[in-house]
Amino acid sequence: MLKILLLLFIFCIMLVGGERGVTSLIAWFGNIIICGIAVWLMAAGVSVPAVTVGMSIMICLITLFYQNGNNEKTRKAFGATVITMLLFFAVIYGIVWKGSPEGLNEIQIMGEDVLSYKMDLHINMADVAVTVIFLSTLGTVLDLTLDVATSVYELKKHNPQMNKEELLQSGRIIGKEIIGTTANTLLFAYLGESVFLFVYLKTQNYTFEKILNSKILFQNIASMLLGIISCVVAMQIAAAFMAEERGKD
């Protein structure tokens, strides 16, 4: 069934997107390969933070420059993404250190398969938890910075009389509209994959207080909230970058 869905996905992308759709597919598979290599390196004992940084840079380069070309929009989106993620790297580490969301959650621990797991992995699972949250945040930031950069670029191109302040304000307004839909997208993405979880917890007579203090809820909510907060910051940076100078591409 998964093969059929994958083939249908590829067919729809190529049918609607044409040449651009093929480029998007190559970028999509490229990012999957990068993530696979990163997992292999982590399992082999390579420093998790170093792998995370390298993987994130490669994902940015593939998603922005390979998929959308080397132009003012992608350069400014890349700069805004890098600055935002550098700012949030320490924040994510702090949250993981204080909240301890690493390792198996309550549902995974209760599974029968856990009895066959080898727990002595010699890998810092806190670093892995940072990587998981960092990547989920990176995805939303990449999407938003490129959306804002593209929108402001088109304004600059078709309205050359607009000054820096007007472009900056327009970029912020555009960003606010995008953030609203992004927040809902993240919310329903996590709610959708958590429906079975909540049903299971209800049948096991988990109290509301216990659910609020559970590791699995913290893992999902932390990723969602950090994604939204980072988008707010990224929107401001991307709008400011695009308002700085006239487009030359």
Buried (B, 14 or more C-beta within 10 A) or exposed (E): EEEEEEEEEBEEBBEEEEEEBEBBBEBBEBBEEBBEBBBEBBEEEEEBBEBBBBBBBBBBBBBBBBBBEEBBBBBBBBBBBBBBBEEBBEBBBEBBEEBEBBBBBBBEEEEEEEEEEEEEEEEBBBBBBBBBBBBBBBBBBBBBBBBBBBBBBEBBEEEEEBEEEEBBEBBBEBBEEBBEEBBEBBBEBBEEEBEEBEEEBEEEEBEEEEBEEBBBBBBBBBBBBBBBEBBBBBBBBBBBBBBEEEBEE
